[in-house]
Amino acid sequence: MEPRVSLITLGVADVVRSRAFYEQLGFKASSAGGGAVVFLQAGPMALCLWTRSELAGDAGVADGPIGFRGIAVAHNVRAKEAVDATLAEAERAGGTVTKAAHDADWGGRTGYFADPDGHLWEVAWNPHFPLGDDGALTLPP
């Protein structure tokens, strides 16, 4: 297996609402999917929005209760002050800030928001993980 993530699919209650939320955050939707599934470009990978029940059925699992899922998607920003601005942008778009921006003990700044379906996103500025011109994160050796 090549070590990369190509696409992250989020199970959502309302695909139209979720598409509007992510488009307000600057994601661009593709014409692929025909509306039942929405694909959004996310740098070198893609974010997919699909109804929870359809996603669960496709994976062969039962659609369980909504709650903490043990996962957060991270969005790293280029500057410390961009953490606060990005959290505010997510809140204006209909998200909920679950943890306000704060200086982290590892030397960066971080905070969290949940999208309208409760999917957690960390917004972080990490001076140890620089972003390239294309937005690619580079881990230290």
N, C-alpha and C positions, 0 to 999 in steps of 0.2 A: 504494500500500500504506500502511495506517495503521501507524505505528511503535510496535508493541507485541508482546509475547509473550503468547500465550493459554494455551499448554500445552507442557510439556516431557515427552517420552516417554523413559523409560529402558528399554533392553533388558536383561532380567534372566534369570537361570538358573532361578529358582524364584519364581513370582508370589506364592505363599502366604507364603514366607519373607520376601520383600521387603515385602509388605503389613504383616506383623507388625512388621518393623523400623521402617517409617515411622510406623505407628500408635503404637509405643512412643515415638517422638519427638513425638507430639502431632498428627500429620496425621489428618484425618477422611476415611474412605472414603465414596464415593458408592455408591448402589445401581446406578448405570449400569455397564455393562460385563459383567454376568452372571458375574463371577468369572474369566473368561479374561483380561480386561483389568481393571486396577484404576485408578480415577480417585480422586485425593486432592485436596481443596481446599487451595490454597496461597495464601492471601490473595486478591488479585484475579485469580489465574490458577489453573491446575491442574497437578498432576504425574500422569503416567500411567505405570503399570508394565505391561509386556507382555513376553512371552518374546522373547529375542534373535532367534531364528530367524524368528518370526512378524513382528517389526518389520522385520528385514532383507528378508524376502520382500515385505512390503507396500511397502517403499521401492524394491524392484527391484534390490537389491544383495546381494552375497554376505556371509554372516556370517563376519567375519574373526576373528583371534585377539584374545583379551582382553589389554589393555595400556593404556598411556597413550593417551587418545583425543583429546588436544588441547583439552579443555573441562573446566571446573569450574563447578558451580552454586554461587552464593554465597547465604549467609544472613547478613544484617546484623542485629546485635543493638543494643539501646538503651544498654547500659552496658559499659564496658571489662571489668569482671569477669565479664560474661555470656559472653565468649568461652571462658574456661576451663570454666565450668559447662556450656556447650552441648557442647563437645568431650567432656567426661566423660559427659554424658548419651548422646551418640552411641556412645561406647565401651561403656557399660552395655547399650545396646540391641543390640549385636553388630557395631558398626562398628569400624574400625581408625583410630586417630589416625596420620596420615602425617607431620604436622608439628605439633609442640607449639605451644601459644599463645605468642606473643612480641610485644613491642612493635616495631612496624614503623617504618621510617625516614620514612614519610609522616605519622606522628603518631597512628596508630591502634594497634589490637591485632588480630592475626590468627592463624589456625591452620587446619589442614586435617584432614578425616577422609574415609575411603572407606566407602561402604556395603558390604553383603555381596557385591555384584557388582563392586566396584572403582570405582564412580562417585565422583568427587571432589566434595567440598563444602568450600568455604571458609567459615569462620565469622569474621566481621569486625565490629569496632566502628570506625566511621569518623566522627570528629567533624566532618568536612567534608560528610558525606552524612546529614543528619538524617532520622529516621523520623517520619512523622506518626502520629496517634493510631490510624489504621487500618493502620499498618505500611508504608505506601507510602514508598519511598525518594525523596527529592527531590535532584536534582543541582543544584549551584550554576550560576548563569547563565554 
